[in-house]
Amino acid sequence: MSDNTSYATPLNSRYSSQEMKYNFSAQKKFSTWRQLWVWLAEAEQTAGVKISDESGGQSEITDAQIAEMKSKIEDIDFKKAAEEERRLRHDVMAHVHTFGAACPSAMPIIHLGATSCYVTDNADLIVLRDGLEILLPKLAVVIDRMRKFAVEHKALPTLGYTHYQPASLTTVGKRACLWIQDLLIDELAVSRAMSDLKFRGIKGATGTQASFLQLFQGHPDPGASVKQVNNMVTRLAGFEKSYTVTGQTYSRRVDVSVMSALVGLASTATKIATDIRLLAHDKELEEPFEASQIGSSAMPYKRNPMRCERICALARHLMALGSNASNTHANQWLERTLDDSANRRIALAEAFLTADALLILLQNVSEGMVVYPKVIERRVEAELPFMATENLIMAMVQAGGDRQECHEKIRVLSHQAGSRVKNEGGDNNLLELVLADPYFEPIKARVESGDLLEHKSFVGRAVEQVEEFISEEVQPVLEKYSQALKNAKESKLAV
């Protein structure tokens, strides 16, 4: 069958990066298994493990055997492995036989003392760690691009919304800082998930290391020798620690922690993309749109926010995978059951591929967002009279007026102006009503001069907050990724 006649996940064919696809590839998985078998052999050799030879005597693991294994780590006969799995109905043993056929002198020491989860679980932990290492620099790039956007627009006043109704003014840059703050929380969560990962190590069939103790019968301290092998394999795999206790597998609660960090990123991505979609409706802000891009096959004028819509769609899938991991963990019986295996093959890979796709899209959007200041200003002007009511009240109080009486006057006039806007489609004439009312004579000159309607007076410390936030919270995080930011290229528009 050709590639076009069988299902291919869009995560692989459309959305994710090559590096993340490789991280979950068969080549990466099974070469990692082989590398784990090499590390185990090296550690067992160092600890003095001996095996029975053809003459019935005992022989040590040799440098030649290990060298032979190392030479075949990447050279995998996938066709033979598939044939062996059809015959044996066991994927690990299929690859043991395939590796052994490629390394005949090393066959007796491959997988020595180990259970299947030595390679499957330890390889999964390596892949999870490597996947998080791929995501973190990409997340830093998105934060950096959003930082630039926030700084550029830190002083541009815009309508703030609560309940999706116009509220006090904020600035375009200050709003972007809300997005960045969530991304910083995600960076912390993903970093923690990675630093919290430990290695499964050598634990045996139910986690007791009994099979490895058998390898060291006759040694002065078999337990110490087992710990030596465990610690050496852990270090060779690049982990500082291994889990002291496991069942047959490492606890699937670990997967929940990793997935939770990715799910948090997905919720942040949805929040950002949804805000942009709302602002695009109001024509205040748009995602990138290419010169030849078509928004609609029927309506040529349309500029649909398709990238942000794609972010929301993919993020929804990732968020659903979080409950999948929790259910898998909750339903592991005692030392383990195999109903996690088929599920994890799909869920873990899809979660990372989806998170990778989200960061690619977020970088693309954050590098090309288009702001329309004139539209923003027009919308601000339309609502500004309502927002100026507090200024009007305070000015009247300063001029000797009674606050409660002034509040009632403003309330009545505001409702009249609101009715004109809603029922007649007219402009907001609140200020005209104020100027026409003799009650407001003490502040008439200030209203006419615009003193009480200066945009900057409505944004509070937004500009200073942006500067403080970028300096105190954003820059320290980005410094950790300085090299990645130097190497980062702008994402292409066609995503």
Secondary structure, DSSP 8 states (H G I E B T S, - for coil): --GGGS---HIIIIIS-HHHHHHTSHHHHHHHHHHHHHHHHHHHHHTT-EEE-TTSSEEE--HHHHHHHHHTSS---HHHHHHHHHHHS-HHHHHHHHHHHHSGGGGGGTTTT--HHHHHHHHHHHHHHHHHHHHHHHHHHHHHHHHHHHHHTTT-EEEEEETTEEEEEEEHHHHHHHHHHHHHHHHHHHHHHHHH--B--S--SSSS-HHHHHHTTTSS-HHHHHHHHHHHHHHHTT-S-B-S--SSS--THHHHHHHHHHHHHHHHHHHHHHHHHHHHHTTSEE----TT--S-SS-TT----HHHHHHHHHHHHHHHHHHHHHHHHHT--TT--GGGHHHHHHHHHHHHHHHHHHHHHHHHHHHH-EE-HHHHHHHHHHHHHHHTHHHHHHHHHHTT--HHHHHHHHHHHHHHHHHIIIII-----HHHHHHHSGGGGGGHHHHHHTGGG-GGGGSTTHHHHHHHHIIIIIHHHHHTTHHHHHH-----S--
